[in-house]
């Protein structure tokens, strides 16, 4: 995991290597999550590179674990990084 700064919005990010061999920019602050493989509307990246469907929670007692939210979900400049824009 490498630390960095988003070139689009200036936010602190971390780069996490996924199990698929890609590096994913994520928000720098970890989040609690509840894993929901079939019904989760959010994504989380674990420190070992798993990308999971989930829901975020503020309650650590309900959490499945902690991970990092993909930065494209919070970046105000995310559209400028898309390869295929509509």
C-alpha positions as CSV (number, residue, x, y, z in Angstrom):
1,X,0.0,0.0,0.0
2,X,1.4,3.3,-1.1
3,X,0.3,6.8,0.0
4,X,-0.4,9.5,-2.4
5,X,-2.5,12.6,-3.4
6,X,-5.3,12.5,-5.9
7,X,-4.3,14.6,-9.0
8,X,-8.0,15.5,-9.6
9,X,-9.2,16.7,-6.2
10,X,-6.1,16.8,-3.9
11,X,-7.4,14.3,-1.4
12,X,-5.1,11.9,0.5
13,X,-5.3,8.4,-1.1
14,X,-3.7,5.1,-0.8
15,X,-2.9,2.8,-3.7
16,X,-3.7,-0.9,-2.9
17,X,-2.7,-3.7,-5.2
18,X,-5.7,-5.9,-6.0
19,X,-5.7,-9.6,-6.4
20,X,-6.2,-9.1,-10.1
21,X,-2.9,-7.3,-10.4
22,X,-4.1,-3.7,-10.7
23,X,-3.4,-0.8,-8.3
24,X,-6.6,0.8,-7.1
25,X,-6.7,4.3,-5.6
26,X,-8.7,4.3,-2.3
27,X,-9.6,6.9,0.3
28,X,-6.8,7.1,2.9
29,X,-9.1,6.6,5.9
30,X,-10.1,3.0,6.6
31,X,-13.8,2.2,6.9
32,X,-15.8,-0.4,8.8
33,X,-17.9,-2.6,6.5
34,X,-20.5,-5.4,6.5
35,X,-19.8,-7.9,3.7
36,X,-22.8,-8.5,1.5
37,X,-21.6,-10.5,-1.5
38,X,-24.9,-10.6,-3.4
39,X,-26.7,-7.4,-2.2
40,X,-24.0,-4.9,-1.3
41,X,-24.3,-1.5,-3.0
42,X,-20.8,-0.3,-2.0
43,X,-17.3,-1.7,-2.6
44,X,-14.4,-2.1,-0.2
45,X,-10.8,-3.0,-0.8
46,X,-9.1,-5.0,1.9
47,X,-5.4,-4.6,2.7
48,X,-4.7,-8.0,1.0
49,X,-6.3,-6.7,-2.3
50,X,-9.8,-8.3,-2.2
51,X,-12.5,-6.2,-3.7
52,X,-15.8,-7.0,-1.9
53,X,-19.4,-5.9,-2.2
54,X,-20.6,-4.5,1.1
55,X,-22.4,-1.7,3.1
56,X,-20.5,0.7,5.2
57,X,-21.1,1.0,8.9
58,X,-20.0,3.3,11.7
59,X,-20.5,0.6,14.3
60,X,-17.4,-1.6,14.8
61,X,-19.6,-4.2,16.6
62,X,-21.6,-4.9,13.5
63,X,-18.6,-4.8,11.1
64,X,-17.3,-7.7,9.2
65,X,-13.9,-5.9,9.0
66,X,-12.1,-2.8,7.9
67,X,-11.0,-1.8,4.5
68,X,-10.7,1.1,2.1
69,X,-13.3,2.7,-0.1
70,X,-12.4,3.1,-3.7
71,X,-11.6,6.8,-4.2
72,X,-13.7,7.1,-7.4
73,X,-16.8,7.0,-5.1
74,X,-15.8,10.3,-3.3
75,X,-13.6,12.1,-5.8
76,X,-15.3,15.2,-7.3
77,X,-13.0,14.9,-10.4
78,X,-13.6,11.1,-11.0
79,X,-15.2,11.7,-14.4
80,X,-12.0,13.2,-15.7
81,X,-10.2,9.9,-15.2
82,X,-12.6,7.7,-17.1
83,X,-11.2,6.3,-20.3
84,X,-14.6,6.1,-22.0
85,X,-16.7,9.1,-21.2
86,X,-20.3,9.5,-22.4
